[in-house]
Amino acid sequence: MSGDAGDRPDPADLATRVAAMRRSYRSRALHESDLLPDWHSQFRAWLAEAVDSDAFPEPTAMVVATATPDGRPSVRTVLLKGYDERGLVFFTNYDSRKGRQLAANPRLSCVFPWYAMERQVIVDGEVERVGRDESEHYFHSRPHGSQIAASISEQSRVVADRGALEAERDRLAARYPDDATVPLPDFWGGYRIRPSSVEFWQGREDRLHDRLRFRRTDDAADGSWTIERLAP
């Protein structure tokens, strides 16, 4: 008989196996002498390795944590869509949960979980909206269906069922067929993370990991950065 207790995993056995799972990180090291002169050059180098690797279905995925003014955190995964010396850019619905939290508390922390390379990059910083021209350029570079979906989704709000979403999508798709321009919604656009710190984490054997952090020196007249090694 299918579905009986004999077919189900033993929760106690699974808990034991989870507690015992370990992996030794020994593929490479990260020394101060390995670092490029600034955080964005170092980030670009590591990102290029992740993008060129076959190990990541979404190498630009970053886990973004925001919080309300009273400290209630929330987290989700978004995709990196731009970067330069000013910061990192992603796009979303400004009325979403993260958008509302960023409006009230424009700071976030994010991590690029490049586990297959035994690496992470952790970024902390303040957030600002990108210009509408930049948002419009990216919006219209997306597939037509993604533009439609972004336009009808009241992101993070409760919906009656999937059918309601699909009906609204079909309504707007009929108004804007494939050869029509979908207007950029006022509630949709980009954010730029202006880093205050960028940590490059490299897994090492015996959990004695390498953690090198670029930290903005706010009290420096030239807005310079310092490099620090953190205990694992």
N, C-alpha and C positions, 0 to 999 in steps of 0.2 A: 504494500500500500504506500503510495507516494505521499510525502508530506508528513510522515510520522516522525517521532522524536529521534529515531535512528538516523534520519537523513539530515538532521540539523547539526551545525557545528556546536561543540561544547563550549559555552562562554568562558568557563574557567580555563580550558585548554588554550583558547584563543588569547585570553589575557596573559597567560604565561608565555606564549610564543611572542606576543607583542613586546612584553617586558624584556625578553631575551634577545630581541633583534638588534644587531650591531653591524656596523660597516666601518672598516678602517680606511681612513682617507690618506692616501700616500702617493697620489699621482704627481704632485708638484708642490713647490713652495712659493712664498711671496716675501721677498726681502725689500727693504727700503730702496736699495739700489735698482730694483726692478721697476719701480714706479716711474711713469712719465711725469713731466713737470707740473701738470695740473689735473684736476679731477675729471674734466670733460675729455681730455686726451686719453686718460687711463680708461674711462668708461667706454669710449669709442673702441678702444682696442679689445676690451673684454666682450663688448657687444658684438663686434665683428666675428670673434671666435665662436660665440653662441649661434649667430645667424648662419655661419658657414658650417656648423656642426650638423650632423644628421640626428642628434640626440634629442632635439627639442621641437615638438610640433608647434609651439608658440614661443619662440625665443624672446619676443618683445613683451610677453606677459609680465605685468608687475602687480603685486598685491598691495593695495592702497588702504591705509588706515586713516580714518578721520574721527573727529570727536565733537560732541556738542559742547557748548560753553561750560556746562556743569560736569564735563568729563566722561560722558557716556560714549564709549568707542563703538565703531563699526568698521567692517573690513569687507573688501571685495577685490576681484581681479579686473584690471582694465588693460588695454594695450597701449604701449608707447607708440606715438606717432610722429615724434620729432624731438630733436635735441640739439643744443649748441652750448656755447659758453654761458648763455643766460639761464639755461635750465632744461627741464624735460617737459614734454607736452603730451597731454592726452585729451580726448574729446568725450563729451557726455551730455546728458540732459541737466540743465541748470536747476530744474525743479525736482530732481531726484533726491534721494536721501543724502547722498554725498554732496550734492549741490547745495542743499539747504544747510548742511553742516558747515560747508566751506564758506557760505555767505556769513554765517555767524561766528565762525572760528577758522580763519583762512590759513590753517597750518595742517600739514599732514606728514606721515611717514610712509615710505613704501620700500618694498624689497623685490629684487629680481632673483627668483629662486632657480639658479642654474645648477641644480643638484647633480646632474650627470657629469658636470665638469668640476664638481666638489667646490662650487663657488656660490657666493651671494654678493649682491651689492645692495646696501641699505642707505636710503636717502632720507634726510629730514630737511624740511624747509617750509617757507611760506609760499602761498599760492596766489596767483592773479589770473584773471581771464585774459586770453589772447584777444587781439583785435578781431572785429567782425570779418574783415577781409580774409584773414587767415582761416577763420572758421568756415567761411563760405567756400574758400578754395578747397579745403579738405572735404567738406560735406559733399561737394559735387564731384569729387574724385571717387566717392564710394559707389558700390553697385546700386543700381536704381532701386532694387528691392529694399536695401538697407536704408536708403533715403526715405522711402515710404514708411518703413517700420519706425524709424526715429521720429517721424512727423506725427504718428498717431499714438505713440506710446507715452502714457503718463507714468513714466518710470518710477518704480517703487510703490505705486498706489495699488490698492486691492482692486482686482477685476472680478467680474462675475464668473467668467469661465473663458477658455481659449476661444470658443466660438465668437465671443464678443470682440476679441482682438482681431480675429481673422475677418470678421464682417467689416470692421472699421478700416482694415488694410485694403480690402477689396473695394470699398467705397472710394478711398483716396486713389487707388491704382487706376480706377476707371476715370477719375478726374485728371490724373497725370499719367498717361500711358508711357511706354518705354521711350518714345521720342520726345517727350515733354520735359521741361525743366521743373524739378520739384523745388519750391522756394525753401530757403533755409528758415526753419522755425526760430522765432525769437527766443525760445527757451532752450536752444541747443547750441553748443559751441565748445571751445577749448579752454583748458587751464594750463598754465605754465607753473611748474614747481621751481622755485628759486632756492637752490640748496643752501643750507647753512652747514651741513655736514654730509659727507659721502664716504661710506665705509666699504672697503674692499676686503671681503672675507674669503680666505682660502683654507679649505679643510686640510688638516695635517694629522699624522699618526698620533695615537694615544690622546686624541682630543686636544692636543696642544696646537690649536689652530692659529694661523696668521690672520691678524686683524689690523689693517692699516687704514687710518681715517684722515681724510682731508677735512679740516674744520675752519670755517671762516672766522677770522680774527676781527670781531666787530669793533674793537677799540683801536684797531690800526687805521691810521689816516688814509692809507691806500687801499683799504679793504682786502688785505692780503689773506692768504691761507697758511695754516700750519699743518704739518703732518705728524700724526701721533700713532704709536703702536698701542693697542688695547690688549689687556689680558683676555685669554680665550674663555 
